[in-house]
Amino acid sequence: MKDERLTAWVHGLVQGVGFRWWTRSRALELGLVGHATNHADGRVLVIAEGPREHLEALLALLRGDRTPGRVTLVVESWDTARGDLTGFVER
């Protein structure tokens, strides 16, 4: 099974509330690599690579009601993993 790449733009009150740390923790629990990055417009960009089922689990968590702050929308796209990521970091 080939790894895939999830790109998710997370909208809402997701900066300054521990959202990136929380996302990193969930991603590491799922064995994913990637990063969560704040953007000037208030969104958080999450890029993760790994098995599709683990990425779908992360996406469900991002959309769940247990995230820090308040998520109003998650827009995702899928691609083939590039294999250029190690660990999972907050940016």
N, C-alpha and C positions, 0 to 999 in steps of 0.2 A: 504494500500500500504506500503510495507516494504522499509525502507531506504537502500541505497546501498553505497558502498565505491568506490571512484575514486582515482586511483593512476596515476599521470601524471608526466612524466619526461620531463621538458621543456629545449630544447637546443637552443643555440644562444647566443647573447649578452644580458644576462638577470641578470647579477649581477652588483651592483653598479649603477643601473639606476632607482631604486624605484619599481622594478618589484614585489618583495614580498609584499610591502605595497599596491600596486595596486591590486594584487591578493587577499589580505586579504579584502580590501574594496569591491571588486566585490562579494566575497564569502559571506560576511556578508549581503550585499544587497539581496542575494539569500537565506538567512537563513541557510547557511551551516556551519558546524563545521569542524575543521581540522587545517592544518598548511602548510606553504610554507617555505622550508628549502634550503639554499645555500649548494652546495657540492663543494669539492675541485677541481673537474674537470670542473667547470664553469656552470654546469647544476643547475636547481632549481627543487626540488622534491615538488610536490603539492599533498597532501592527503586531501580529503574532503569526508564528509558523509552527506547524506540527500536524498531527493526524486530524483529519476533518472532524471526527466525533469529539475530539478534545476542544477544537476551535468552536464548534457549535455549542459545547457546554459553556465556554467562556462567554460567547455571545448571549446565551440565555441568562447568565449571571449579570452581564452588563445591562440587560433589559429588565432584570428582576427588581423586586422592591426592597432589597437589602443592601443596595449600594450606598456609599456615603453621598450626601448631598441629595440632589433630585435630578434624575435622568428623565428628559422629556421626549427624546428621540435618539435612536441609534441607526445610522445609515451604513450598511456594510457592503463590501465588494469582495470577491474571491478571485484568487489567481494561483498559479503554480508557485510553490515555494522557491525562493531564490537561493536559500542556503547561506546567506551572508550575515546571519544574526547569531549571536551567542548570548546566553543568559537572558534575563528580562530586566530592563532598566527603566527608571523614571527619568524623563527629560524635562 
